Amino acid sequence: MQLNTLDIIVIVAYMAAMSLIGLYFSRKTISRTDFFLGGRGMHWILVGGSLSLFSTISFMSVPGEMIRYGFGFFVAYLIVPFIIPVINRLVLPILMKLNITSAYDYLDQRFDIRVTRLSEFAFIFKTLLWMGAIIYTASLAVSEVTGWNIFIIIAIIGVITTFYTSAGGLQSVIWTDFIQTMLFTGCALVIPIYVAYATGIGPFGWWESFSQAGRTEITTFSLDPTVRITTIGNMASVFFYFVCTSASDQMIIQRYLSTPSLKEARRSVWVFILSNLTSILFLAICGLSLFAFYLQRSNLPINEFQQQIAGTADRTMPQFIVQELPHGISGLIVAGLLAAAMSGLSSGMNAISSVVVGSYSEKVSRFKFLRKPLVLERLTGVVIGGLGIALAVGVTFGMRQTDWNLVELSGRLVNLFVGPLAVLFFAGFLLKRATGTAAIIGFIISLLTSIFISYGKQIFGFEQSISFIWIIPASFIFGFVATALISLVIGRKPQLNQSEA
């Protein structure tokens, strides 16, 4: 079954609605603070709901991970609630008291311009890679279910998202992200409900099939760093990912800064964490139900079925959407796939624009046409959107040359700079003696650690790759410890003490 006219109407209507939201907020956006921080008046529920870190990568990769490798990846998310005190008690009290637009303005005040520029370049590069990856995964999914050319889909997603983001600024980004998160979560709930209805088998039956296939076995810990997933290792990965991104990623910090007070920002963190836990739970259930559905449909012995489905696990979700779901619902869920990509792309565009404009607006102000209200801001967004589209094309070609699944794509490509960026911020938060030089050296050591873990097999010819789950924890720990030790040797009293920062 392919998408029919009703499905296409649903998709087009959704795209049109997102564009109209951008146009609506474009009339309310009159200043730079409006464009990048929503006038610092965004409601905490909207901010928290829009902060979901799950994108099209998650929509396809999480069920695919469940189908191909089993339950071990998901147990680690039990650690997520312990992240809240770190963000609410350490990170937000420091950042929310500063009159800043960009997270990296803090580093300028705490260290010096060298650290600021380094952090900005790292964030921009990391976010562009992430944007390219999520556009690729959405386009791959839609291509699978429609048969359309993947490069045409990349262009459509990029152009529409660039339009509404450049028009409406952060207010349109937060509103569309909130809507997209709700749609995304609802779509993830529809699939297991439909599987239960179609097969007459519920969650206990799905779990029984999963257990017989050995998919419920969990490796708690291993001293071998090449073991792909262990519970302890992945808990460390999840914990450090959320903490590092919440403290150093402009896409997230920008949302906190858009709330009117520290109290509101802290409330948004609770919504953020709960929405992410809900999303991961629903997506894991999707993978569980789809495994049971296709096992029943194949009539193959479990071992043969596992070998057959392993290579296409990441494509199982979109294939099911078009082949099994009724028309209209198929179109809505394809819109959900597009929503997840557009959410990530719009967030990345606005966040990068806020960093670029904040740092370089004075240098380009000699051009008269760029002095007009919000012309520079919107033009920068258009350029960033174009770069995201170009990188999506590059990722498309690159993925054809590897055997990574989408979880590893995210881990080994997108997360290279997560630990290094966080080193700079936590050095400022926690190390009173840290200087700009010490922070930069710690950043470099952290980045080299990330590269070594991600690409050690390719660079040094190792027989096996170190597991991607260690990229963020190891890079952050090595970089932070190095910064602390160097600060003991060459440290001095920082330009701002902790109470001032």
N, C-alpha and C positions, 0 to 999 in steps of 0.2 A: 504494500500500500504506500502511495506517495501522498504528499500534501495536496489537498484540493483547493478549490476556490475559497471555501469558508476559512481554511487555515491561513491562506494568504491574506484574506481580509483582516483576520485577527492580528497578524504580524504587522501589516501596514498601519492598522489603527493604533497599535502600540507605539510604533515608531513616530507616528504623527503626534500622539499625545506627549511624548517626551520632547519633541520639538516645540510644541505649544507651551509647555512649562518653561522652557528656556526663553521664549518670546515674552511670556507673562512677567518673569522676573527681570528681564532686561529693562523694563520700564521703571522698576523699583530700584535698580542699581545705578547710583549716580556718583559714587565715590570709590576710591581704591579700597577703603575699609569695607564698604558694601560688597565689592567684587570678590575680595579675598577672604573676608571674615564674616560675611553676612551681617555687617553692622554690629557685630558682637552681641547679637540678640537672639540667637537660635535656641530653640527649646531643647532641653536635655534628652527628651525621648526621641526627637528627630535625629539629633546628633548621634546618640548611641545606636539607634536603629540603622543609621547610614554607615556606621563604622565597621560593618562586617568585613573581615579580611578574606572571606570566601568569594571566589570569582568563578568564571567559567572553568578555570583550572580545577577548582574544587568540585564543581558540578559534574565534571566528567571523570576526574582522577580519583576522587574518594570512592565512589562505587566501583571503579575499575580496580583500585587497590584492594578493596574488600574481596572482589571476585577472584583476583589473580593470586593474592598473597595471604588473605585471611584476616583474622580479627586483631592481630597483634598491634597494628598501627594505631588503633583507636583507643585502647585502654589508657594510653598516655594522656588523653584529654581530661582525665580525672584530676590532673594537676592544675587545670586552668583557674579554678576559684582562688588559689593561693597567689595568683598574680595581682589581684585587686589591691591588697595592702601596699604592694611595692609602688604601684602607679599612683594610688590616692594619697599615700603618706609621704612619699619621697619625691616623685617626679612632678606632680601637679602643683604642690605648694610653691615650688621654685619657679616654674614656668608661668603660672597664672598671675604672679605678681608683677611681671615685667610687661612693659608696653611694647610688645613686639608683634610683627606680622609673620615672620619666618622663625622657625625653631632655631635656625643657625645664627640668628642675631644674638641668642644667648651665648654662643661660643665666642662671638666677637667681644662681648662684654667680659666674659670669664677669662679668655685667653688673648688671642690677637687675630688680626685679619688673615694670617696664614692658615690658621685652623678653620676659620670660617669658610674660606675659599675651598679648602680641601674637602670639608664636609658637604658643601654645596655641589661640587663636581661629582663626589661619590654618590650623593642622593640622586642627582639628575641621571647619572649613568645607570644606577640600579633601577630607578623607576621606569626609565625608557625600556630597559630589558623586560621588566615586569609587564609593561603595557604591551610590548610586542608579543609576549607569551600568551597573555589572556586574549588578545585579538585573534591570535593563531588558533587557540583551543576552541573559541566560539565559532570561528569560521570553519574549522575542521568538523565540528558537530553539525552545523547547519549544512555543510557540504555533504556529509554522510546521509542526512535525512532528506535532502532535496535533490541531490545530484548536480547542484549548481557549481560553477567553477569557484574554487576556494579564494582565488585572488579577487574576484568580483565581490564576494561576500566581505572580504577584508576591507575593500574600498567603501562599501555601503556602511558598515559599522563605523569606520573611521570618520567618514564625512558627516553622518548624522550626529554622532556624539560631539565632534568638533564644533558643529553649529550650535547646539543648545548649550554647551559648556561655555563657549566664547560669548554667547549672548547674555546668559543669565548669571554668570559668576557662581560663587559658592552656594548661594541660596538655591539655585536650580540644581546644583550638584547634590546637595544634601537632600532635597525633596525627591529628586529622581532616584538617588541611591536608596532612600528609605522605601520608596515604592518598589524598586527592583529587589530589595532584600525580602520584602513581604512576598512578592511574586515568586522569587527564587525558592523561599522556604515552602510556600504552598505547592509549587511544582514537585518538590522533593517528597511531599506528603502524598500527592495524588498517586504516584507510581506504586508504592506498596499496597495502597488501598485497592487499586485496580488489579494487581496481581492476586491478592487474596480473593477478590470477587471472581476473577477468571478461572482460578485453579481450585477454589474451594479449600485451599490450604492456608493456614495462618502462620503467625510468627514462630510458634513452637515447631510446626512442621518444617519451616525454613531452617530453623536452628538444627533440627535433627539431620537434615541433608548436609548442612554445613559441617556439622560435627563428624559425620561419617566420612567426609572428604578430608578430614584433618585440618580444616580451616580455623578451628577454634583453639588450636594449640598455640601457646604463647611462650616465647623465650624471655624469661625475666631479665637475665643479665648474662653477659659474656665478656671475658677479657680480650676476646678477638675483635678488634675494631672493624673487621671486614664483614661481620655478621650484619645482614641488611637491617633488621629491625629487632631491637630488644625493648622490653617495657621500660627499664630504667633509662636507657639511652634516649628513647623517644620522649620520655617525660622531660628529660633535660632539654631536648630539642624544642619541644612545645613551650616549656617555661621560658627559656631564653628568647625564643622567637617573639612571644607576646610582650615580654618585658622590654626587649631591645627595640622593637618597632614602636611601642608606645612611648618610649623615651627619646627616640631619635629620628623618627620618620615624619616628615612634614605633612604627609597625607593624613596622619592621625592627629598630630599635635595641632595642626591648623583647625581641626574640628573642635578640639578642646578650647582653643583660643576664641572660637566663635560663640561660645556660651558667655552669659553675662557675669558669671562669678565662679569662684572655686567650688562652691557647694553644687552648682549646676553641673560643672565639669565632672565632679566625682560621681554624681548620679548617672551621667552619661556612660561612665565606665561600667557600671553595673549592667546597664542595658546592652552595652557592647559585648560584654563577656557572656551574658545569658543568650543573646541572639546567636553568637558564634557557637556556643554549645548546642543550641537547638538545631542549627544548620548541620553541624557535623553528625549529630545523632540521626537526623532524618536521612542524610545521605548514606550513612552506614547501613541503615535499615533498607534503603533502596538497593544497595549492593547485595545484601543478604537475600532480599526477595527476588531479585533478578537472577541470582545464582540458582535458587530453587526453581524458578520458572523455566529457565533454559535447560536445566538438568532434566526436569520432567518432560519437556518438549523433545529433547534429543533421543530419549530411550537408550542412551549409551551407558556402559559401566562408568562408575564415577571417575576412575583413573583416566579413561579415554576422553571423557568429557572435559576434565581439567586441562588436559593437553590441548584439546581443540579450542577451548575458549580463552586460554592464557594470552595468546597473541593478539586477540581483539578485545580484551577486557575494557580498555578505555573507550571503545566505540559501542559497547553494549547498551549504554543508556540511550544515546540518540537513535540507535537502530530500533530499540524497543518502542520509543516514542512514536515513530512513524509507522512501524509495522503492526503495532498492537493497539494503540490507543485510538478512540473514536476521533473523527474529524472535529475540529474546533478545539478540543482539548490538546490535540497534537500541535495545532498552531499556537495555542497559549503557552505550551511548554517550550516550543522553539523560541517564542518571544522571551521566555524566561532565560534561555541560554544567551540570547542577545542581550537581555537585561544585565546579566552578570558581567558580560564583557564591557558593555557601555558604562556600567557603574565603575569598574576599575579604570577604564580609559578616562572618564571624566574626572575622577579623583586625581589621577596622575597628572592630567593636563593642568588642572587648576593649582595643584600643589607646586609643580615645577614652575609655572608662570609666576606664582607668588614669590618664589625664591629668585628667579631671574630678574623680575621687574624691581623687586626690593633692592637688589644689589647693583643693577646696571642702568636704572632709569635716568640717573643724572648724566651718565655718559652719552646717552642717545638723545637727550633733551634738546640738543642743538638743532635737531631736525624738527622744523616747525609743525609739520602735520602730526608728529608724535606727541605734541604737547596738549592736544585736544583731549577732553575727558575720556578715559578708558580705551582710547585708540591703541596705545601701546599694550595694555593688558590683553585686549582681545586679539590683537595681531600676534602677540607671543603665544597665546593659546592655539591659534591656527597653525603656527610653525611646529609647536610641540605635537599637536595631533598628526601632522604630516610625518614627523619623525617616528611616531608610534606605528603608523601604517607601514612605513618603510622597514622598520624592525620586525614587524609581523611577517612580512614577506621573507626576510632573512631567516627568521626562526622556522618558517615553513620548509625552506630548503635544508636548513641544518638538521631538523628532526628526521628527515629522510635518510640521514647518514649515520644515525645512532640507533641503539636498541633500548634507549631510556623509555620508561613510561612517563606519564605526565607528572606524577609525584616527584620523580627524580629530575625531570626538567626544571621544576620549581626549586628543588633543593640545590641542585648543582649549578644552576645558572642564575636564578633570581636572587638567591640568598647569599651570594658572595660578599656583599657589602653590609649585611645586616649587623653582624658582630663588630666589624671595624668602626662603623658609624656610632654604635652604642658605646664603644670604648671612649670616644671623645666626650660624650655627655656624662657618663658615669665618672670619668676622671674629674670633670668639673664639679659634679654633685658631691663626690665622696673624698677626693684627694685634695686637701687644702694646699699641699706643697706642689701640686702638679703645675708645670709650666706648659706653654705652647709647644716647645720643643719635645718635652717628654710625651705629650699627648700625640704628637705627630709620629714619633718613633713607635709608640704603642699601636697606633693605627696601622702603620706599615707592617709590623710583626703580625697583627691580627689578620690583615689582608693576605699576607704570605701563607699563613696557616689555612685560611679558607681555600686558597688556590691549591695548596698541597693536598688537602683532603679531597677537593673536588676533582682534580685532574692529575693526581699523583700517578695513576696507572698510565695515562697517556704521556706524561712528561718523563717519568723515571722508569717506565716499563714494568711496574709492579704486576704480579700475576693477577691480583684481585684489587679492586678499588676499595678504599676505606668507605664505610657506610656514610651516606649523605646526612644521616641524623646527627653526626658529630660536627658538621660544618659550623653551625652557629655557636653551640656551647664551647667548643674548643677554641675557636677564633676569638670569642669574647674573653674567655678566661686567660688565654695566653697574652692577649693584647693588654688587658687591664692589669695583670700582674706585672708585665714588663713596664708599663707606665708607672706603677707604684714603686717599683725598684729603682727606676731611673730618677724618679722624683726625690728619692732619698739621697741621691748623689748630687744632682744638679738642681734640686728643687728650691723654691723660694716662696715667700708669701705671695699668694695670688693677688691680682689686681682688685678683685672683689672677694670679701670673705663670704662664708656660707650664708650668713644672715642677710647680706646684701644681694647675693645671687638669687 
